[in-house]
């Protein structure tokens, strides 16, 4: 079909389902994806705005509420659609630090204008691509060009899933609890395939992103041949102009509703409701749907509907970093031990070394400058840890009071640049209030002025930040590797966690898990404390299945000096890329196993990890490799558990049979 004809068809499908009703009849508008398979329908039946989502005739979301209450008006009732407008979106852009480098976003954008019973106005935008929906509220000034600002008191926005849907969610914690009152730190446990009726652990709902498995029942409610489908709900475009949100607990009549931060977050400082200048807009709520997990893993909707907020001051780099603290802990934050980890990074060809908390007291600023010069002489750049405080919790680690005000940040960033530090890791944030979102933004903006990249820990998930803030790298926002060190139960749960995240947390944004762990034991001597529960190949493969442009390889000096790691592992880690031009989902199920393919330049890397207790036999479809070719195949020996480098042949149909050992992995490449 010619482009002009296709464009006309898309716009006709999208908009002119708007009915001019007789008195008392509801108005309705529909928008359909470019491929015609995904349809969103919005109506104003009974004075309430609602929407439904259908994918290839299957209802993915039941009638779900829209609207909000502001301090100047109620847009949850008495609503009517007064006009609609549809247009085509077709844009390309480049990104350096996410799952894909070249983006091509094609969608249909439908704008709906609403009035409430008081003739007050608001609009909505729905941007619908083949597997993604993004929508937001647009709020104009009202009569006499007022008000010029508004407080959004609550949202009615909801997501009502079909009966029988199961969930893959992590709870929002109470504020100001846990170690040194640092929660919510977004480090709670995921539950897989839980019923919607299961309440969240703390009673505050669930942290974005939220994954759902929709049962194989079509719109007619009769059994169909369709497989189970998937829905991933999140948000993007959150800046200092709004708060971060989450989903409420499930309600049988409304489903899950957008919830704002709790009053107690951020040590009670700041508003739990966002304030915006008018005209203004809310962030985008995003819904990714698929008849398989492929669209969930491969989605780029977080970046497609946002724009950069400023230009990068330099061309930022990517790579790998060593990190002493994970295994050697606080005692390693001294000059001599950091030299060992710089030397380790240099020998491995890694680009960075992260010096963690207490460096200002245990090493001192003058010697940090000296350490940075030494690192640079070895071809390594330092990254330094900071406490965000502030006032949001009681975390004692220093440096403190360096990131919480503009004057302090300006002094600190200027010093960091002067001594050649290339990145910072800022820890312990206070929640999702608008004030906290502003702190993230201020740190990023000020750091960019001095050419410094940022990683956040003890923090919320990113919401389009990789595109909005060009020096943003990644966020923890997950129960990460330090817990594998602290707690043997977390070590046992690691395979479950890392086979969960490609489908939810890491699908929606870059993730700093904090370490491809190569020690057999979680101790400095590599002989005491509890063991790691994963194989070496699992750990190596996780460097591919996890996505962050600056990736931690938590090797220890003993991994080289005691000849503990086979040459095949060292060679692979030395060459491991961290940036990707393309990502493809191959196979998997959240919390059980995951197989992904990623392309770096012309080279494809296929990585698989398993959390199962029995060997997993799979036949993989590998169209990225030439049929009949012989490939490198890194795998665990089923008898010894030791890493093996062998060959794997792709058959004439582009398929290959593989086996992943319990808590093990595989890597396939040319």
N, C-alpha and C positions, 0 to 999 in steps of 0.2 A: 504494500500500500504506500502511495506517495506521502511525503511528510505533511503537506498541506491538508490532504484528505484525512490523515490520521489526527492531526491537530483539531480539525473541525469536529470529527467524531468524538474525541475526548471531551471537548467543551460542551457538546450537545448532551452527552451522557451525564456530564457532571452537574449541570445547573438546572436545566429546565424541567426538572421534576417538581419545581415549585408550583403549587396549585393555587390559583386564585379562588378562594373558597366562597361558598355561600355562608350566610351568617351562622356563626357558631361552629363551622367546620375547622379542623386543624389544617395548618399549612405544613408542607413537607418539602424537603429538598434532598437530593441524593448526589453523591460524588463518587466516581468510579476511577480506579487506578488506570494507568496507561494501557496495561494488558487486559483490562476488562474483568479481572478475576476478583478484585477486592472492592467492596461497596460499603460506603458509610451513608446512612440515612438519618437525617435530623428532622424532628418535627416539634410543633408547639402545642400538642394535644393537651387540653385542660389548662392551658396557660403555663405549662412547664416545658422547658426545653429538654429534649431527650435525644439520644442517638443510639443506633444499632450498628453492628459491624458484621458483615457476611463475607466469607472467603469461599469462592467456588460453590455457592449455594449452602454453605454450612454456617450457622449462626455462631460467631465467635464471642460476641458480646450481646447480651439481651438488652432491652431498652434501659439505658443508663442515664442518670441525671446530669444536667449541665447547669451552669449558673453560679452566682456568687452574691454575697451580701457585702455591701460597702457602707461606710459611715454616712453616705449621702443617699443611698437607695438600695432597694431589694430587687435583685435580678434572678431570683429563684422561683417567682410566681407572677401570674398576670402577664406572661410574656407572649409576644407574637412576632413571627418572622415578617418583616416588612419589605425586604428586598434581598436578592442574592446576586453574586457576580462570580464567574469562573474564569480562570486563565491558566495557561500552561506554564510550567516551570521546567526549564532545561538549562542546567548550568554544570560547568566543570571546574574543579579546583584541585589543588595539590596539597598534600599533607606529608610531614616528614616522620611523624612519631606514633602512628596508629597502625591498625591492621591492614591498611591499604594506602597506597601513595597517590594514585590518581582516582579521583571521585567523579562520577557522572550521575547527577541527580536529575531524574525526570519524574515529574509529579503533576497532578492537577490541584490547583489551589482554589478553594471555594470560600468566599467571604459572605457571611450572613449577617444582616443588620436586624437587630431586635429592638423592640420597645416594650417597656413594662406598663402597668396600668396607669402610672403617673406620667406617661409619655417620655420617660427618661430612656436614654439610648445606650446600647452597648453592641459590639459586634464580635463575631468569632471568625477565625481563620482555621480551615481544615486543609492540610497539605497531605495528599494521598499518593504514594508511590506504589509499586507492585506488591510490597509486603509491609509497608510502614505507613503509619498514620501519625501526624503531629498536629496538635490543635492548641490554640491559645485564645484568650480573651483580649479584645481591644476596647479600651475605655476612653471615650472622648470627653471633652468638656461639655457641660450641659447648657441649660438656658443662660443667657447673658454671659456666656464664656466662662462660667463657673460650675463647679469648683475647679480650681487649678491643681489640686492635689487630693488624694484619697487614701484612706486606710481600708484594706480589704479584710473584713472581719472573719469571713469563712467562705469556703467553697462548697457548692453542692456536687461538684464534679465526682462522678462515681463510675465504677467498672463492675457491672453485674455479669458474672460468668455463668455459663450453662450449668445445670444441675449435674453433679458427678465430677466436676472439675477438681483436680488435685493440685497441690501447691508446692513450690520450692522457695521457701521464704526464710528470712532471718529477722528476728524481732528488734524493735527499737527499745532500748533499755530505759530504765528510770534515769533521770538526770542526777548528777552530783553524787553518784554512788561508786563503789569499786575502789580500786587502788588510788589513794590520794584524790578521791572524788573526781576522777578523770572521765567517767562515762557521761554521755554516750560517746564511746570511742569507735563504734561501728565494728566491733569485734565479737559479735555474738555467733552462735552456732546455727547453721542451716538445718532444716528438716526437709527431707525429700518425700514427695508423693503423700503429703499430709492432706487430710480433708479440709475443705474451706471452713468448716465449723470449728476447727481447732483454734482456740484463742491463742494470741501471742503470749509469750512467757511473762511479760511485764504488764500486759494489758494496754499497751500504747500503739499497737499496730506493728507495721513492718517497714523495714528500710528498703528504699529503692536500690537496685532494680528488683522487680517481683516477677517470677516465672510461674506459669500455669500450664498444666496439661489438660486439654479439653477432650472429653470422651468422643468416640466415633459415632455420634448421632447427628443426623442432618436436621435441617430446619423443620422438616415434617415430623420430627421426633420418632421416625421409624428407623430401625437399624439400617446402616448404609455400608457400603464397601470401603468407605474412607477410613484411613488410619487415624489414630489420635492426632490432634493438632496442638499447636503451641502458641502461647501468648506471652510476650515480655512487655511489662509496663514500667516506664521510667519517666524522667523529665530531663530537659536540656535547656540551655540558655539562661541558667541562674547566675546572676551577677550580684553586684552590690545593690541592685535595684529591686531585689526581692529576697524572700527567705527560701530556704530549701524545704521541701515537703516530703511526705511519706504516705503510705496507705494505712487507713484505719483497720481495725479488726473487721471481720466479715459480718454483715447484716443480711438476713435472708431476703429482705425486700429491696434493699439498695445495693447490695454487694459491698465492695470496698470503696471508701471515699477518701479524697485528698484531705490529709491532716497537716496542720501547721505545727511548728515547734511548741514544746511545752514551756510554761512560764519559768520553770526552774532551770532550764538550760542556760549556759553562759553565766552560771552562778547567779541567776535571777536578773542579770543586767540586760536591758534592752527589751524591745517589744516582741511578742510571739506572733504578731500580725504584721504583714508587710505594709509599708507606706510607699506610694508611688506618685510621681508627678503626672499630671494629665495635660495633653493626651498621653496615654501610656498603655503598656501591655503586660500581661503575665508571662512567665516562662512557658515554653512549650511542654505539654504532656505528650508522651510518645507511647505508641502501641505498635509492637512488631508482631505479626501473625504469620504462621506458616503451617502447611500440611506436613512438614517435617521440621527438624531442628536446624536445617541449613540456613534459612533466613534469620533465625535467632542469632546464630554464631557469627554470621557474616554482616549483620546490619551496620550501617554507618549513619543512621538517622540522627544520632547525637550531634553530628557535625554538619549534616546536610542543610539544616534550617537555621544555623547560626553563622555569624561572621566574625572575623578577627576584630578585637577591640583596639589593638594598637599593632604597630609594626615591630618585628624583632630588631633589636639594636645591633646584633651580630648574627652570623650563621651558627646556630647552636649545633653542638655535636651530640653523638649518641655513643653507646658502648656498654662496657661492663665495669663493675666496681667490686673491689674487695672490701671486707667489713669485719673488723676484729671482734666487735662487741657481741655478735650473735653467739659465739662459742666461748670466747675469752672474757666476755663481760666487762664490767666497769674497770677492773684492775688492768685491763689492756690499754686504757687511755693514758698512755705515757709515751714519751718520745721514742724510746728504743723499740717498743713493741710496734708502734706505728711504722717505723722504718722497715720492720720485717714484712708488714703487709703491703707497703709500697714496693718493696723488692719483689714480693710475690706477684703483685699486679704487673710489674715490669717484665718479669720472666715469662708471664703468661700472655703478654701483649695486651693487657687490659688497660683501659683508658683512665680509670678513676680509682681513688681510694677514699672511703668515707671514714672520717674521724668522728666518733660519736660523743655523747654527753660528757660533761665535766672537762672538756679539753681546755677551757679557759683557766680553770683552777689547777688541773694536773699537769698541763704542759705550759700554758701561758702564751700570751699573744706574741711575744718576741720569738719564742721558740717555734710557734706555729708558722710564723713567717719563714723561719729557717727550714722547717719541715717542708713547707710548700716549695721552697727553692730546691731542696733535695729531690722531692717528687718530680718536679719539672725536669731536673737533670736526668731522670730515669724515664722520661716520656710519659709521666703520670700526672694527672691533675687532682688536687684535693677537693673533696666536698666536706662541708662542716655541718654538724648537728646544732639545732637551736630549739629552745623552748619558746612557744608562742606567747607565754604569759607576760604581762597581763594579770588578769584577775579571775580567769574562768575556772581554775581548779587549783589544787595544792601541790601539783607535781614539783618536786624540789630541784630537779636537774638544772644545771646551768650550761650555757649562758641563758639568763633570763633578762627580761626588760630590754631586749635588743630588737624585737620584731613588732612590738605592740603600738608604737607611735611613729609618726612620720619622721620626727627629728632623729629618733634612735635608729630607725632603719637607714636613713640617709648616711649617718655616720658609719654604720656597720657595713653597708654595701660598698661605700667608698674604700673602707679599709680592706674588705675582701678582694676587691678588684686590684688594689695596690700590691697585695701579696700573691696574686695569681690564683686565688680560689675560683673554681668554675661553677660550683653548685652548692646549694644548701638543702638540708632536710629539716623541716620545721614540724614540731611534734606538739601534741596536746591542745587540741582545739575544743571549744566549748559547746558545740551543738550546731543547729541549723538556722538560728535566728538571722535576720537580715544584717545585724551588726557583725556576726561571724563571717557571713559571706563577704562583707566589706573588708574584713581583715585579710581573708585569702586574696582578694583582688588587690588590696594595697600592697601586700608583700610581693605579689607577682609583678605589679607595675613598677614598683621601686627597684626590684631586682633586675628587671629588664633594662632599666636605665644604665645599669653597670655590667650588663652582659652576663648575668648569673641565672642559672636554671634552678627550678624548685621542685622538690619532692615533699609531699605532706604525709605525716603519720599521725595516728590518734585523731583521725579526721573523717569527714564525710566523703562520700563518693564524688568523683568529678561529674559535672553536668555540662558537657560540651566544651570543657575548659581547654582541651588540647587544641581546639581551633580558635577559641576566643582569646587565649593567652599564649602567645607563641613560645614563651620560655617555661611553660608548665610541662612537667615530665610525667608524673604519676602520683597516685595516692595509695595509701595502704587500704583503709576502709574495708578490712577483712581480718578474720582471725588468722594471723600470719605466722611466719616461721619462728618468731621468738617464743611462741607458745609450744612449738615442737621441742624447744630447748627446756622450757620451764616445766612441762607437764607431759608425762608419758602417755596419758590418755589422748592429748592433742597429737602426739607423735603417731599413735595408732589411727587417729582420725585423718591424718594428712592425706592419704590417698583419696578418701571420700571428698575432702575439701577441694583438692586440686582437680578432681574430675567433675566437680560441681561448677567451678568458676568460669570455664569457657562458655557456659550456657546462660550465665546470669551476670555476676559481678564484672567479669572481665569482658563480657560481650558488650557492656554498656560504657566501658571506660578503661583506661590503662590502670594497671594494678601493680603496686610494689609489694609483692609477697615477701621479699627480703631474704632470698637466698636459695640458690641451687646448692644443697648441702652435700658435701662429699665425705665428711667424717663418718665413720661407722658408728662411733659413740658420740653422744652429745657432751663432749668434755674436751678440755685442752690437751690432755694426755692421750686422747682417743682410745682409752682403755676402761674408763669408769663411767658412772651414771648410766642412763638408759641408752639403748641402741636406737638408731634410726630404723624405721620399719619398712622403708622403701629400698628398692635396688638402685645401684648406680645408674643403670640405664633409665629408670623412672626419673631420677633427678635430672639427668641430662635432657631427656625428652621434655620435662617440665619447662625447661628454658625456651622451648618452642611453643608449647601449649599455653604458657603464660605470656602475656603481651605487655611489654614496657620498653621504651626506646633506650633507657639506661637500666640494665638488668644486673641484679646482684648475683655474683657467683661466690658463694660463701665457702670458698676453699680456705684451708689453713696452711701455714708454712710447712707443717708436718706432712701434708699431702705431697710435697716435693722432696723434702729432705729425707724422709723415711721410705721413699720409693713405694708409697702405699697405693698410688693410682697407676693403673696400666698405661702404657704409652698411648694406646688407642683413645683412652679417655682424655688424657692431657692434650693430645693433638686436636681432638674434636672441640674441647672447650676453648682452646686458643683461637679457633676459627669460627666459633659460634656467632652468627649475626644477631642483631637485636632490632633491626628495622626491616619493614616488610612492604613489598610492592603489591602483594595480593594474598588473601587468605581464603581458603576453602574448607568447609566442613566435609569430612569424609564419613565418620561414623561415631556413634556414642550414645550415651544416656546419662543425664545428670546424676552425679554421685556414684556412678558405676564404672564408666570408662569413657575416654574421649580420644578421638583420632582426628587431627587437623593437618592440613597442608598449608605451608606458607612459602611464598616466593620472595627471594632476595636477589634482585637483578635477574639473571637468567637461571638461577639455581633454586630448585624446589627442595624443601625439607618437609618430610612427612613424619609426624611424631605422634605416638600413642602412649597412653598411660592407663593403668587399670587399678581399681580399688576392689576387685573381686577376689574371693578366696580360692578360686579354682582357675586353672589356665583358661584363657579366652581365645578361641579359634575364630578367626574372621576371614572373609574374602573381601578384600578392599578393591574398590574401583579407583584406579590411579591414571586418569586420562592425561595428567601432566607429564607422564613419562612415555617414551616411545614403546609401542607394543613389541614384545620380544626382547627388550633390553635387560641387561644385567645391572643390578643396582647394589650399592653398599647397604648392608643390613646390620644395624647394631641391635643386639637383642640379648636377653638374659639366658644363660645356659640353664635348661630346665632341671638339670641334676645338681649343679654346683652353685647356681645363682650368680656366677661370675659373668662379667660382660664379654660378649663375643662379637667380633666383626667378621661377617660372612657375606654371601651374596644372595640376592633375591631376584628371581626372574619374573618379569611381567608377561603374562600370556598374550595371545594374539588379540584378545578382547580388552586388553588394558587392565586386567585384574591380577591380583596376587593373593595367595593364601599365606596368612601370618598367624602367629600365636604369641599372646602376651601373657607372661607369667603373673601369678598373684602379687599385687603391689609392685608390679614390674612395668617395663616400658619397651618401646621400640623406636628406632629412627631409621628412615629410609631416605637415601639421597643418591644422586649420580656419583 
